[in-house]
């Protein structure tokens, strides 16, 4: 079962979201962005933090259903390839 991102990921909720993901680490191998509509670059921070934790445990993370804006932001920040969004 994938970890579903919420509709909104901003500075207001990103820290709680990161904690929720780390608490459910097994589900982070697949992160589904199908609900993601309202977000800023902070979503990249949490995705990278989760990926780093998984990689330290010898696992990989897959991001699915990424909206075009997320793909563009990841490209602008130079992390699209790291997140498998290129």
N, C-alpha and C positions, 0 to 999 in steps of 0.2 A: 504494500500500500504506500503510495507516495505521500510526501509531506506537501500539503497544499498551502501556498502562500495566500495571505489574506488579500482583500480588495485593495487595501491601502498599506503602503510601507513608506513611512517618512521618519524624520528625526523623533517624532512623538512616540512611535511604537517600536522602533528598530531594536532597541536594547532588549525589550521583552520578547520580541520575535526571535532574536538570537538565542536567548535563554531557553525558550520553548523548543527550538530546534535541537539544541544541544541535549536537552532533557529527553528528546525522542530521537536520539542519534541514529538508530537503526532505520528509521524512515527517511533519513536525509540522503540516502543513496540515490533517490529519485525525488527531485523537487519540481512540483507542478505549478506553473505560473498562470494557469487558465483563469483564475479569479483576479489576477493582478491588473489593476486599471489606474490607480492613483499612486504614483511613486516618484522618488527622486533617486539620486545616485547613492543614497544610503543603502538601498537594496543590494547594490554591488558589494558593499562592505560586509554585510551579513552573509551573502553567498560565498564570498572569499574566505571568511572566517570558518564557515561550516566546511568548506572544501579542505582548508588547511587541517582542521581537526580530523576529518576522515582520512586524508592522506597520511597523517601521522599514525593512524591506526591501520594503514595498509589497504584502505578502501578508496573507491572513486565515487564521485557525485555526478549525476546527470541532471541537467536542467531541461525540462520539457515545457512546451507550449509558451515559450518566451514571446512576449509582445514585441513588435518591431522597435518600439522606443527603448526597450531594455537591450536589445541587440545593438542599436545605435549607440546608447550610452556606454555599453561595454567596449565597443570599438573606439569611441572617443577617449576613454580612460586607459585603453591598451590592455584590457583584460578579457576580451572576447575569446581568444584562444584558450586562456586559462580555464574559462568556464564552459568551454565547448560550444560557444555561440557564434563561431566564425564559419 
